[in-house]
Amino acid sequence: MTNRLITLVPGLLTASAALGDSIVLLDTVQVANADSTIRLSDVARLDGDYAAQLGTLELGSMHGAGTEPLELHIGEVRSMLDEHGVHWGRITLSGRTVRIRSDASRTGDGLLAMQPLDTAVPGPRIAPRRAMQRIHADAVIDQSTLRGWMARRIATVLDVDADRLQLDFSIDQNELLDTPLGNGQVEIKLLNSPLKSNRLEFEVRRWNDGTPLARDLVSIAPTVRTTVSRLRTDVPRGRPVLSEHVESVEQWMSPLERHDRIAPESIDGRAATVRLRAGTLLRTRDLKQPVLVQRGDAVRVSCLVGGAVMTLRATAESSGVAGDSITLRKGRERETFTARITARGEAVLELDGAEPATVADASSGARP
């Protein structure tokens, strides 16, 4: 069983940045000292001056991990860089999960949480996070324990199969999580939504013969193996991203990352909102809907009149994407009308019956 790298809250970013830098996580790294501090430069290739200045960012510490590998997920690195204040318009982050091995032969407690960095900004110090244990859901989902029940509930909430789900449980709650469901009365309540947090919080209340025994809060961090789109090549800002530009890859993602991902089948024709580099895992904010009608385009407009579909040709007076209502003009007529874009070069005239004469005028002389 591998352990997770526990994150910390770093200080504020002070380095200046250069456009186009990148951070690429390595697949495997090896450290000589089992008690060494793990920094960004130890686990990633840093391209550019701005990326190099971020190399000293401390991610965690090895503490007697022995030969057992430790794991650092791209989502954890992204969160720490966010907290550090990185400017994502000047740098990209790519990769998957880094496996960290130690040369040391002694064993211990594995990876421990780092203490916060000393900064010039006064404030309270943050306590270390709990040590976590990562478990594949399909190994526990059939258990008649609190852990098994929560695994089933999370799989249902996230709508995923157990073999594509990993769960990080707090080690110091193992006794509670392994409690059989038949031991007294237990009430379990999910307190939050996976669309708002990377951790799911459960409230557990236990009774015995109607007498309350305890109330516990259990926090679980799920990750889901997700099919995502990764760029094969650089794409300039504003250019459409086509199917030949991407490849499908499997990636372990937190609920928020998974919700933000773009499936390969949703790629074709959507334009890049910023310059995208090869290796980027595409997110919803990276692409925008393509403009299906440009001002001046000839548009085929359909209209339902008395149970029959009439069509006409008109010229677009404005631009828009799918679902937008745009202004059109038929021929050289002075009057304009609006229709909703349904496809490239096509729109539908939606009638409310308020001005039937205008609709008839717009439909007269239509060419199929």
MARFILO-247618 format. One line per 5 residues: number of its first residue (from 1); their letters; for each residue z, x, y of N, C-alpha, C. Coordinates in steps of 0.05 Angstrom, whole numbers, plus 5000, padded with zeros to 4 digits. Layout:
NUM = A = Z:X:Y:Z:X:Y:Z:X:Y ~ ...
END
This chain:
1 = MTNRL = 5000:5017:4976:5000:5000:5000:5000:5018:5025 ~ 4982:5012:5043:4981:5028:5068:4998:5015:5089 ~ 5007:5032:5108:5023:5022:5130:5006:5020:5155 ~ 5016:5005:5175:5002:5002:5200:5013:5021:5221 ~ 4996:5028:5239:5005:5044:5262:5017:5024:5282
6 = ITLVP = 5042:5028:5290:5055:5011:5308:5050:5020:5337 ~ 5044:5001:5355:5035:5008:5381:5058:5011:5401 ~ 5052:5021:5425:5071:5025:5446:5059:5015:5472 ~ 5075:5014:5492:5065:5006:5519:5063:5031:5536 ~ 5039:5040:5542:5035:5065:5557:5037:5059:5587
11 = GLLTA = 5035:5081:5603:5037:5079:5632:5011:5070:5644 ~ 5010:5071:5671:4987:5061:5685:4965:5083:5685 ~ 4940:5074:5687:4917:5092:5687:4914:5105:5715 ~ 4911:5131:5715:4907:5145:5741:4881:5161:5742 ~ 4868:5163:5719:4844:5180:5718:4820:5166:5730
16 = SAALG = 4803:5181:5742:4778:5170:5752:4758:5168:5729 ~ 4738:5151:5732:4720:5146:5709:4691:5152:5716 ~ 4676:5157:5696:4648:5161:5699:4633:5140:5682 ~ 4611:5131:5692:4596:5110:5679:4585:5119:5652 ~ 4586:5102:5632:4572:5108:5607:4588:5124:5587
21 = DSIVL = 4614:5128:5590:4630:5143:5571:4636:5125:5546 ~ 4643:5138:5524:4648:5123:5500:4671:5135:5483 ~ 4684:5117:5468:4705:5125:5449:4696:5114:5422 ~ 4693:5132:5403:4684:5124:5376:4706:5132:5356 ~ 4719:5112:5344:4740:5118:5324:4728:5131:5300
26 = LDTVQ = 4742:5151:5290:4734:5165:5265:4743:5149:5241 ~ 4731:5154:5218:4739:5140:5194:4765:5150:5182 ~ 4768:5177:5181:4791:5190:5169:4799:5215:5184 ~ 4825:5219:5189:4834:5243:5202:4858:5254:5185 ~ 4863:5279:5189:4885:5292:5174:4902:5309:5194
31 = VANAD = 4928:5305:5193:4946:5320:5210:4964:5339:5194 ~ 4971:5361:5206:4986:5381:5191:5016:5375:5190 ~ 5026:5363:5211:5055:5359:5214:5062:5330:5210 ~ 5079:5324:5191:5087:5296:5184:5102:5283:5207 ~ 5113:5298:5226:5128:5287:5248:5113:5288:5274
36 = STIRL = 5087:5292:5273:5071:5296:5297:5065:5270:5311 ~ 5060:5272:5337:5051:5249:5353:5021:5246:5350 ~ 5012:5221:5346:4984:5215:5344:4973:5207:5371 ~ 4953:5222:5381:4941:5216:5406:4912:5206:5402 ~ 4901:5194:5423:4874:5183:5420:4854:5205:5412
41 = SDVAR = 4857:5229:5423:4838:5250:5416:4840:5259:5387 ~ 4862:5252:5373:4865:5259:5345:4849:5240:5327 ~ 4843:5216:5336:4831:5196:5319:4804:5186:5328 ~ 4793:5198:5350:4768:5188:5361:4751:5210:5372 ~ 4725:5206:5373:4706:5223:5387:4704:5213:5415
46 = LDGDY = 4709:5230:5435:4710:5222:5463:4685:5235:5477 ~ 4667:5218:5486:4643:5227:5499:4645:5221:5529 ~ 4644:5241:5546:4645:5238:5575:4672:5246:5586 ~ 4672:5252:5612:4696:5261:5626:4718:5240:5626 ~ 4711:5215:5632:4731:5194:5633:4744:5190:5606
51 = AAQLG = 4728:5190:5584:4739:5187:5557:4757:5211:5551 ~ 4749:5235:5559:4765:5259:5553:4793:5257:5566 ~ 4794:5246:5590:4819:5243:5604:4838:5224:5590 ~ 4827:5205:5575:4844:5187:5560:4853:5198:5533 ~ 4844:5222:5526:4851:5234:5500:4880:5239:5496
56 = TLELG = 4896:5242:5517:4925:5247:5514:4941:5222:5510 ~ 4929:5198:5510:4943:5173:5506:4957:5173:5479 ~ 4983:5170:5478:4998:5170:5453:4997:5143:5440 ~ 4989:5143:5414:4986:5118:5399:5009:5112:5381 ~ 5023:5132:5372:5045:5128:5352:5054:5155:5342
61 = SMHGA = 5072:5154:5323:5082:5180:5311:5083:5178:5281 ~ 5078:5200:5268:5081:5203:5239:5111:5211:5235 ~ 5123:5198:5215:5150:5205:5209:5154:5206:5179 ~ 5150:5229:5168:5153:5233:5139:5135:5215:5122 ~ 5110:5212:5131:5093:5194:5116:5083:5205:5090
66 = GTEPL = 5087:5232:5085:5079:5244:5060:5048:5242:5057 ~ 5039:5237:5033:5010:5235:5027:5000:5207:5029 ~ 5017:5188:5034:5009:5160:5036:4993:5156:5063 ~ 4969:5145:5062:4953:5142:5086:4964:5120:5104 ~ 4960:5124:5130:4967:5105:5150:4942:5094:5163
71 = ELHIG = 4943:5070:5174:4919:5058:5185:4923:5050:5214 ~ 4902:5054:5230:4901:5046:5258:4876:5030:5262 ~ 4880:5005:5270:4858:4986:5273:4846:4987:5301 ~ 4820:4982:5304:4808:4983:5330:4820:4964:5350 ~ 4830:4941:5339:4843:4921:5357:4868:4932:5370
76 = EVRSM = 4883:4949:5355:4907:4961:5366:4900:4981:5387 ~ 4879:4997:5382:4871:5016:5402:4861:5002:5428 ~ 4846:4980:5424:4836:4965:5448:4860:4954:5464 ~ 4880:4944:5450:4904:4932:5464:4918:4954:5480 ~ 4921:4978:5468:4935:4999:5482:4919:5009:5506
81 = LDEHG = 4892:5010:5503:4876:5018:5526:4877:4996:5548 ~ 4878:4971:5540:4881:4949:5560:4907:4953:5575 ~ 4929:4958:5561:4955:4962:5574:4955:4987:5591 ~ 4939:5006:5584:4937:5031:5599:4921:5027:5624 ~ 4906:5006:5626:4891:5000:5650:4862:5010:5650
86 = VHWGR = 4851:5014:5627:4824:5025:5625:4804:5006:5637 ~ 4783:5017:5649:4761:5002:5662:4739:4999:5641 ~ 4736:4974:5630:4717:4970:5608:4688:4970:5618 ~ 4684:4969:5644:4658:4971:5654:4647:5000:5654 ~ 4666:5019:5649:4658:5047:5650:4660:5061:5623
91 = ITLSG = 4668:5046:5603:4672:5059:5577:4669:5038:5555 ~ 4660:5047:5532:4658:5030:5509:4675:5041:5486 ~ 4684:5022:5469:4700:5029:5445:4687:5018:5421 ~ 4683:5035:5400:4671:5026:5376:4684:5039:5352 ~ 4678:5029:5328:4690:5039:5304:4704:5017:5289
96 = RTVRI = 4720:5024:5268:4733:5003:5252:4763:5010:5250 ~ 4770:5022:5228:4798:5029:5222:4800:5058:5215 ~ 4818:5072:5228:4823:5101:5223:4844:5104:5201 ~ 4839:5119:5181:4859:5126:5160:4870:5153:5167 ~ 4896:5155:5170:4909:5180:5178:4925:5191:5155
101 = RSDAS = 4920:5215:5148:4934:5228:5126:4949:5252:5136 ~ 4971:5258:5122:4988:5281:5129:4987:5302:5106 ~ 4988:5327:5114:4989:5349:5094:5017:5351:5082 ~ 5037:5340:5095:5064:5344:5086:5068:5331:5058 ~ 5085:5344:5042:5089:5334:5015:5114:5317:5013
106 = RTGDG = 5132:5318:5033:5156:5302:5032:5150:5273:5039 ~ 5166:5255:5030:5162:5226:5035:5184:5216:5053 ~ 5180:5193:5065:5199:5181:5083:5193:5152:5088 ~ 5199:5144:5112:5197:5116:5119:5170:5108:5129 ~ 5151:5127:5130:5124:5120:5140:5123:5121:5170
111 = LLAMQ = 5104:5107:5181:5099:5108:5210:5120:5091:5225 ~ 5132:5102:5246:5151:5088:5262:5140:5082:5290 ~ 5151:5063:5303:5143:5056:5330:5150:5079:5349 ~ 5132:5084:5368:5137:5103:5389:5155:5091:5410 ~ 5172:5107:5423:5187:5099:5446:5167:5098:5470
116 = PLDTA = 5172:5081:5490:5153:5081:5513:5152:5108:5527 ~ 5129:5113:5540:5125:5137:5555:5143:5137:5580 ~ 5152:5161:5588:5166:5163:5613:5145:5162:5636 ~ 5149:5144:5655:5131:5142:5678:5147:5144:5703 ~ 5132:5147:5725:5145:5148:5751:5154:5121:5761
121 = VPGPR = 5145:5100:5748:5152:5072:5756:5178:5064:5743 ~ 5199:5058:5758:5225:5050:5746:5222:5023:5732 ~ 5239:5019:5712:5239:4993:5698:5253:4996:5671 ~ 5258:4974:5658:5272:4975:5632:5254:4988:5610 ~ 5266:5001:5592:5252:5013:5569:5249:4991:5548
126 = IAPRR = 5226:4992:5534:5220:4971:5514:5230:4981:5487 ~ 5243:4964:5472:5253:4971:5446:5230:4975:5426 ~ 5234:4993:5406:5214:4997:5386:5208:4971:5371 ~ 5183:4968:5363:5176:4945:5347:5185:4948:5318 ~ 5187:4925:5305:5195:4925:5277:5175:4939:5259
131 = AMQRI = 5184:4952:5238:5166:4964:5219:5153:4941:5203 ~ 5127:4943:5199:5112:4921:5186:5100:4930:5160 ~ 5095:4910:5143:5083:4915:5117:5058:4897:5115 ~ 5035:4910:5109:5010:4895:5107:5005:4887:5078 ~ 4999:4862:5074:4995:4851:5048:4970:4834:5048
136 = HADAV = 4954:4836:5027:4930:4819:5023:4940:4791:5015 ~ 4929:4771:5029:4939:4744:5025:4935:4734:4996 ~ 4914:4743:4983:4909:4733:4956:4930:4744:4936 ~ 4946:4763:4944:4966:4774:4926:4992:4757:4927 ~ 4995:4741:4948:5020:4725:4952:5016:4696:4955
141 = IDQST = 4991:4687:4958:4986:4660:4967:4994:4639:4946 ~ 4996:4647:4920:5004:4629:4899:5034:4630:4894 ~ 5049:4646:4908:5078:4648:4904:5092:4624:4915 ~ 5113:4615:4900:5130:4593:4909:5153:4603:4926 ~ 5146:4618:4946:5166:4630:4964:5158:4624:4993
146 = LRGWM = 5176:4630:5012:5169:4626:5040:5144:4643:5047 ~ 5142:4667:5037:5119:4684:5042:5094:4671:5032 ~ 5094:4660:5008:5071:4647:4997:5063:4622:5013 ~ 5083:4606:5021:5077:4582:5037:5064:4590:5063 ~ 5075:4610:5077:5064:4618:5102:5035:4630:5099
151 = ARRIA = 5030:4644:5077:5003:4654:5072:4984:4630:5069 ~ 4992:4610:5055:4975:4587:5051:4970:4572:5078 ~ 4991:4570:5094:4989:4556:5119:4970:4572:5138 ~ 4973:4598:5139:4956:4614:5157:4927:4613:5148 ~ 4922:4614:5122:4894:4612:5112:4882:4586:5120
156 = TVLDV = 4898:4564:5119:4888:4538:5127:4882:4537:5157 ~ 4901:4547:5173:4898:4546:5202:4874:4562:5211 ~ 4869:4585:5199:4847:4603:5207:4821:4595:5192 ~ 4823:4577:5172:4800:4568:5157:4786:4592:5144 ~ 4801:4608:5129:4790:4631:5115:4799:4631:5086
161 = DADRL = 4784:4644:5069:4793:4648:5041:4814:4670:5040 ~ 4831:4669:5020:4853:4688:5018:4844:4716:5014 ~ 4821:4720:5001:4811:4748:4996:4800:4760:5021 ~ 4798:4745:5043:4788:4756:5069:4810:4757:5090 ~ 4835:4755:5081:4858:4753:5099:4879:4774:5092
166 = QLDFS = 4888:4788:5112:4911:4807:5110:4933:4797:5128 ~ 4958:4801:5120:4981:4792:5135:5001:4815:5138 ~ 5010:4819:5163:5031:4839:5169:5057:4825:5172 ~ 5076:4830:5153:5102:4819:5153:5123:4840:5162 ~ 5144:4831:5174:5166:4849:5182:5181:4857:5156
171 = IDQNE = 5185:4883:5153:5198:4893:5129:5227:4884:5128 ~ 5241:4882:5151:5269:4875:5150:5273:4845:5145 ~ 5252:4829:5142:5254:4801:5135:5245:4796:5106 ~ 5243:4817:5090:5233:4814:5062:5251:4795:5046 ~ 5278:4797:5050:5296:4780:5034:5291:4751:5041
176 = LLDTP = 5288:4745:5067:5282:4717:5075:5255:4708:5065 ~ 5235:4724:5068:5208:4717:5060:5205:4712:5030 ~ 5220:4726:5014:5219:4724:4985:5238:4702:4974 ~ 5250:4686:4992:5267:4665:4983:5250:4643:4969 ~ 5258:4635:4944:5243:4613:4931:5246:4587:4946
181 = LGNGQ = 5225:4571:4947:5225:4546:4962:5244:4526:4950 ~ 5252:4529:4925:5270:4510:4912:5299:4514:4919 ~ 5305:4536:4934:5333:4542:4940:5341:4526:4965 ~ 5351:4502:4962:5361:4485:4984:5337:4474:5000 ~ 5344:4461:5022:5324:4449:5039:5314:4470:5060
186 = VEIKL = 5287:4470:5063:5275:4488:5082:5255:4473:5100 ~ 5257:4477:5126:5237:4466:5145:5223:4489:5159 ~ 5197:4489:5157:5181:4510:5169:5162:4498:5189 ~ 5162:4509:5213:5145:4498:5235:5129:4521:5248 ~ 5103:4517:5250:5086:4536:5265:5088:4531:5295
191 = LNSPL = 5095:4551:5310:5102:4547:5339:5079:4552:5358 ~ 5057:4566:5349:5036:4573:5369:5008:4571:5356 ~ 4988:4576:5372:4960:4573:5363:4947:4601:5360 ~ 4931:4605:5339:4917:4631:5336:4896:4635:5357 ~ 4890:4615:5373:4870:4618:5394:4883:4629:5420
196 = KSNRL = 4910:4632:5420:4924:4642:5443:4940:4667:5438 ~ 4942:4676:5413:4958:4699:5406:4947:4712:5381 ~ 4952:4739:5378:4945:4753:5354:4967:4751:5333 ~ 4989:4739:5339:5012:4736:5321:5018:4706:5318 ~ 5024:4697:5294:5032:4670:5289:5063:4669:5286
201 = EFEVR = 5076:4652:5301:5105:4650:5301:5114:4625:5285 ~ 5132:4629:5266:5142:4607:5251:5173:4604:5255 ~ 5182:4580:5257:5211:4574:5258:5219:4565:5230 ~ 5239:4577:5219:5249:4570:5192:5278:4561:5194 ~ 5282:4536:5186:5310:4525:5185:5317:4520:5156
206 = RWNDG = 5341:4528:5149:5351:4524:5121:5377:4508:5121 ~ 5378:4490:5101:5402:4474:5097:5410:4476:5067 ~ 5435:4468:5062:5445:4466:5035:5464:4441:5035 ~ 5455:4421:5020:5471:4395:5018:5475:4383:5046 ~ 5454:4385:5062:5456:4373:5089:5470:4390:5110
211 = TPLAR = 5480:4413:5102:5494:4431:5120:5475:4453:5129 ~ 5471:4456:5156:5453:4477:5165:5464:4505:5159 ~ 5447:4522:5148:5455:4549:5141:5446:4570:5162 ~ 5420:4568:5169:5409:4589:5187:5384:4579:5200 ~ 5377:4592:5222:5351:4587:5236:5339:4615:5241
216 = DLVSI = 5315:4620:5232:5302:4646:5235:5275:4642:5248 ~ 5266:4663:5262:5239:4664:5273:5224:4686:5258 ~ 5201:4679:5247:5184:4697:5232:5158:4701:5246 ~ 5151:4726:5253:5126:4732:5267:5108:4747:5247 ~ 5083:4737:5244:5064:4748:5225:5038:4754:5240
221 = APTVR = 5027:4778:5236:5002:4786:5248:4980:4785:5227 ~ 4962:4765:5229:4940:4764:5210:4915:4779:5219 ~ 4900:4789:5201:4873:4800:5207:4854:4788:5187 ~ 4830:4783:5195:4810:4769:5179:4785:4787:5176 ~ 4775:4790:5152:4751:4805:5148:4727:4787:5157
226 = TTVSR = 4714:4796:5178:4695:4779:5192:4667:4793:5193 ~ 4646:4777:5190:4619:4788:5193:4612:4787:5222 ~ 4606:4811:5233:4601:4813:5262:4574:4827:5266 ~ 4565:4827:5291:4540:4839:5299:4545:4866:5312 ~ 4532:4887:5302:4535:4913:5314:4507:4923:5323
231 = LRTDV = 4506:4933:5348:4480:4942:5358:4470:4967:5344 ~ 4444:4967:5338:4431:4990:5327:4421:5009:5349 ~ 4417:4998:5373:4405:5013:5394:4416:5005:5421 ~ 4412:5021:5441:4421:5014:5468:4405:4990:5479 ~ 4418:4972:5494:4404:4950:5507:4411:4949:5536
236 = PRGRP = 4392:4952:5554:4397:4951:5583:4408:4924:5592 ~ 4421:4923:5614:4431:4898:5625:4408:4879:5631 ~ 4411:4854:5624:4391:4834:5630:4370:4831:5609 ~ 4367:4851:5590:4347:4849:5569:4357:4832:5547 ~ 4339:4817:5534:4347:4800:5511:4354:4817:5487
241 = VLSEH = 4375:4809:5473:4383:4822:5448:4370:4807:5425 ~ 4353:4820:5410:4338:4808:5388:4350:4815:5361 ~ 4342:4800:5341:4353:4804:5314:4349:4833:5304 ~ 4326:4845:5312:4321:4872:5302:4338:4893:5316 ~ 4352:4885:5337:4370:4904:5351:4398:4906:5339
246 = VESVE = 4404:4888:5320:4432:4887:5309:4432:4889:5279 ~ 4455:4896:5269:4460:4896:5240:4486:4881:5235 ~ 4489:4869:5212:4513:4855:5204:4532:4874:5190 ~ 4557:4874:5199:4578:4891:5187:4603:4875:5183 ~ 4619:4884:5164:4645:4872:5159:4667:4886:5175
251 = QWMSP = 4684:4871:5188:4704:4882:5206:4730:4866:5203 ~ 4753:4880:5200:4779:4867:5201:4785:4861:5230 ~ 4791:4836:5236:4795:4828:5264:4820:4810:5266 ~ 4833:4812:5289:4855:4794:5296:4843:4766:5302 ~ 4859:4745:5303:4848:4719:5310:4834:4718:5336
256 = LERHD = 4844:4731:5357:4831:4730:5383:4805:4746:5383 ~ 4804:4768:5369:4779:4784:5367:4759:4767:5351 ~ 4768:4754:5330:4749:4738:5314:4738:4715:5330 ~ 4754:4703:5346:4745:4680:5362:4724:4689:5383 ~ 4726:4715:5391:4709:4725:5412:4684:4738:5401
261 = RIAPE = 4681:4739:5375:4658:4754:5363:4633:4736:5365 ~ 4610:4750:5361:4584:4736:5361:4573:4739:5333 ~ 4567:4717:5319:4555:4718:5293:4526:4728:5295 ~ 4516:4742:5275:4489:4752:5276:4468:4730:5280 ~ 4473:4706:5269:4453:4684:5272:4452:4673:5300
266 = SIDGR = 4471:4681:5317:4472:4670:5345:4460:4690:5365 ~ 4448:4711:5356:4440:4733:5373:4414:4728:5387 ~ 4393:4720:5373:4366:4721:5382:4361:4709:5409 ~ 4352:4726:5428:4343:4717:5454:4364:4717:5475 ~ 4390:4720:5468:4411:4720:5489:4411:4747:5503
271 = AATVR = 4415:4746:5530:4412:4770:5546:4438:4785:5550 ~ 4436:4811:5552:4460:4828:5556:4471:4825:5584 ~ 4497:4820:5587:4509:4817:5613:4515:4844:5626 ~ 4518:4865:5610:4521:4893:5619:4505:4911:5601 ~ 4503:4936:5609:4489:4955:5591:4505:4958:5566
276 = LRAGT = 4492:4955:5543:4505:4956:5517:4495:4981:5502 ~ 4514:4995:5490:4507:5019:5475:4506:5014:5445 ~ 4490:5030:5431:4489:5029:5402:4517:5032:5390 ~ 4523:5016:5370:4549:5017:5358:4568:4997:5369 ~ 4561:4983:5391:4579:4963:5402:4581:4938:5384
281 = LLRTR = 4605:4929:5379:4609:4903:5365:4608:4881:5386 ~ 4589:4864:5384:4583:4845:5405:4604:4823:5407 ~ 4612:4817:5432:4631:4796:5438:4617:4775:5455 ~ 4629:4752:5458:4616:4730:5472:4611:4738:5501 ~ 4628:4754:5514:4624:4761:5542:4602:4782:5545
286 = DLKQP = 4593:4794:5523:4572:4814:5525:4544:4802:5529 ~ 4541:4776:5521:4515:4763:5522:4517:4737:5537 ~ 4494:4728:5548:4493:4703:5562:4469:4687:5551 ~ 4470:4661:5556:4449:4644:5547:4423:4652:5561 ~ 4400:4652:5547:4375:4659:5559:4365:4637:5578
291 = VLVQR = 4351:4644:5598:4339:4625:5617:4314:4614:5603 ~ 4314:4588:5597:4292:4576:5582:4270:4565:5601 ~ 4277:4560:5625:4257:4550:5645:4261:4566:5671 ~ 4240:4578:5681:4241:4592:5706:4227:4575:5727 ~ 4235:4578:5752:4222:4563:5774:4192:4570:5774
296 = GDAVR = 4176:4549:5776:4147:4552:5775:4135:4548:5748 ~ 4152:4547:5727:4141:4543:5700:4131:4514:5696 ~ 4110:4512:5679:4101:4485:5671:4120:4475:5649 ~ 4130:4451:5652:4149:4440:5634:4139:4414:5622 ~ 4142:4411:5596:4135:4386:5582:4160:4368:5582
301 = VSCLV = 4158:4345:5596:4181:4327:5600:4177:4303:5582 ~ 4197:4296:5566:4197:4272:5549:4214:4251:5561 ~ 4206:4226:5558:4221:4203:5569:4218:4180:5550 ~ 4241:4167:5544:4242:4143:5527:4239:4118:5544 ~ 4217:4104:5540:4212:4080:5556:4206:4057:5537
306 = GGAVM = 4223:4036:5536:4219:4013:5520:4215:4019:5490 ~ 4229:4039:5480:4227:4046:5452:4205:4065:5445 ~ 4188:4072:5465:4167:4092:5461:4173:4117:5477 ~ 4164:4139:5466:4168:4165:5480:4143:4172:5496 ~ 4147:4174:5522:4126:4182:5540:4130:4212:5548
311 = TLRAT = 4108:4226:5552:4110:4254:5560:4093:4259:5585 ~ 4101:4278:5600:4086:4286:5624:4089:4316:5629 ~ 4071:4327:5644:4073:4355:5652:4083:4357:5680 ~ 4102:4374:5685:4113:4377:5712:4118:4407:5717 ~ 4123:4413:5742:4129:4441:5750:4158:4443:5758
316 = AESSG = 4171:4463:5747:4200:4467:5752:4204:4477:5781 ~ 4222:4464:5795:4230:4472:5822:4255:4489:5822 ~ 4268:4492:5798:4292:4509:5795:4292:4520:5766 ~ 4310:4539:5762:4312:4552:5736:4337:4542:5721 ~ 4339:4546:5695:4362:4538:5681:4362:4546:5651
321 = VAGDS = 4386:4544:5639:4389:4549:5610:4391:4523:5596 ~ 4394:4524:5569:4396:4499:5553:4419:4482:5563 ~ 4413:4456:5567:4433:4437:5576:4434:4433:5606 ~ 4422:4451:5621:4422:4448:5651:4403:4426:5659 ~ 4410:4412:5681:4392:4393:5694:4378:4408:5716
326 = ITLRK = 4351:4406:5716:4335:4420:5736:4318:4400:5751 ~ 4308:4409:5774:4290:4392:5791:4261:4399:5784 ~ 4245:4378:5781:4216:4381:5774:4199:4365:5793 ~ 4174:4373:5795:4154:4358:5811:4129:4354:5794 ~ 4118:4329:5795:4094:4323:5780:4070:4326:5798
331 = GRERE = 4053:4345:5791:4028:4349:5806:4034:4357:5835 ~ 4020:4343:5853:4023:4349:5882:4041:4328:5896 ~ 4054:4311:5880:4071:4290:5891:4094:4302:5907 ~ 4102:4287:5928:4123:4296:5946:4150:4292:5932 ~ 4153:4270:5918:4179:4263:5905:4184:4282:5881
336 = TFTAR = 4210:4288:5877:4218:4304:5854:4236:4287:5837 ~ 4242:4296:5813:4260:4283:5795:4275:4304:5778 ~ 4296:4296:5765:4312:4315:5749:4309:4309:5719 ~ 4311:4330:5703:4311:4327:5674:4328:4349:5662 ~ 4337:4345:5637:4355:4364:5624:4339:4381:5605
341 = ITARG = 4344:4408:5607:4329:4427:5590:4339:4425:5561 ~ 4320:4423:5543:4326:4421:5514:4316:4445:5499 ~ 4295:4458:5508:4283:4482:5495:4267:4497:5515 ~ 4255:4519:5506:4239:4535:5525:4214:4519:5533 ~ 4212:4513:5559:4190:4499:5570:4191:4469:5565
346 = EAVLE = 4214:4458:5556:4216:4430:5550:4241:4418:5562 ~ 4239:4392:5570:4262:4378:5582:4260:4349:5575 ~ 4283:4335:5579:4284:4306:5573:4293:4292:5599 ~ 4279:4270:5605:4286:4254:5628:4305:4233:5619 ~ 4330:4235:5628:4351:4216:5619:4353:4193:5638
351 = LDGAE = 4350:4169:5628:4348:4145:5645:4375:4130:5644 ~ 4383:4120:5668:4406:4103:5669:4399:4074:5676 ~ 4372:4069:5680:4363:4042:5686:4366:4034:5715 ~ 4376:4052:5732:4381:4044:5760:4355:4041:5776 ~ 4335:4058:5771:4310:4057:5786:4287:4057:5767
356 = PATVA = 4281:4035:5754:4259:4034:5735:4232:4039:5748 ~ 4229:4033:5773:4203:4037:5786:4197:4067:5788 ~ 4217:4083:5795:4214:4112:5797:4206:4124:5770 ~ 4220:4113:5749:4214:4124:5722:4185:4117:5714 ~ 4176:4093:5720:4149:4086:5714:4129:4103:5729
361 = DASSG = 4135:4108:5754:4117:4126:5770:4116:4154:5758 ~ 4139:4164:5749:4140:4191:5738:4125:4192:5712 ~ 4124:4170:5697:4112:4170:5670:4082:4164:5671 ~ 4073:4152:5693:4045:4144:5694:4026:4168:5693 ~ 4005:4165:5678:3985:4186:5677:3994:4209:5660
366 = ARP = 4015:4205:5644:4025:4228:5627:4005:4236:5606 ~ 4005:4262:5601:3988:4272:5579:4005:4281:5556 ~ 3999:4272:5532:4016:4280:5509:4014:4310:5503
END
